[in-house]
């Protein structure tokens, strides 16, 4: 999985400017980094989506041909019923 840059030092400095003490700011930065790491592991990448698209296309190809044959057969039966031999 690709990593996302999370600048914990900048985050800590921003929290300290906002009034958090050093210990609170570092604890929040650590928790935020953990949350990002865990949540990003569940995200699909463009590569994952491309693989899924290819797999679906591969699985649907026989269904498309089957539908084409079924529709062709139905059309043939309809034509035969209107134009008997």
C-alpha positions in Angstrom: 0.0 0.0 0.0 1.3 3.4 -0.8 2.1 5.6 2.2 0.6 9.1 2.6 3.0 11.7 4.0 1.7 12.9 7.4 4.0 15.5 9.0 3.6 14.8 12.7 6.1 17.5 13.7 4.1 20.2 11.8 0.9 18.8 13.4 2.5 18.9 16.9 3.7 22.5 16.3 0.2 23.5 15.1 -1.5 22.0 18.1 1.0 23.7 20.5 0.3 27.1 18.9 -3.4 26.4 19.4 -2.8 25.9 23.1 -2.0 22.2 23.6 0.9 21.3 25.7 3.8 19.1 24.3 2.5 15.9 25.7 -1.1 16.4 24.4 0.1 17.5 21.0 2.4 14.5 20.6 -0.3 12.1 21.8 -2.8 13.5 19.3 -0.2 13.3 16.5 0.5 9.7 17.3 -3.2 8.8 17.3 -3.8 10.7 14.1 -0.9 8.9 12.4 -2.4 5.5 13.5 -5.8 6.4 12.3 -4.5 7.4 8.9 -2.4 4.2 8.6 -5.3 1.9 9.5 -7.9 3.6 7.4 -5.7 3.9 4.3 -5.1 0.2 4.3 -8.7 -0.4 3.5 -8.8 2.0 0.5 -8.7 0.6 -3.0 -6.0 2.0 -5.3 -6.4 2.8 -9.0 -4.6 -0.5 -9.7 -7.1 -2.4 -7.6 -10.0 -0.8 -9.4 -8.4 -1.5 -12.8 -8.0 -5.2 -11.8 -11.7 -5.3 -10.7 -12.8 -3.7 -13.9 -10.8 -6.3 -16.0 -12.2 -9.2 -13.9 -15.8 -8.0 -14.3 -15.3 -7.5 -18.1 -13.9 -11.0 -18.4 -16.8 -12.5 -16.4 -19.4 -10.6 -18.4 -18.1 -11.4 -21.9 -19.7 -14.9 -22.0 -23.0 -13.4 -20.7 -23.0 -10.9 -23.5 -22.6 -13.6 -26.1 -25.2 -15.7 -24.5 -27.7 -12.8 -24.5 -26.9 -12.1 -28.2 -27.6 -15.7 -29.1 -30.8 -15.8 -27.0 -32.1 -12.5 -28.6 -31.2 -13.8 -32.0 -33.1 -17.0 -31.4 -36.1 -15.1 -30.1 -36.1 -12.9 -33.2 -35.8 -16.0 -35.4 -38.8 -17.5 -33.7 -40.9 -14.3 -34.0 -40.0 -14.0 -37.7 -40.8 -17.7 -38.3 -44.2 -17.2 -36.6 -45.1 -14.2 -38.8 -43.7 -15.7 -42.0 -44.4 -19.5 -41.9 -42.8 -21.6 -44.5 
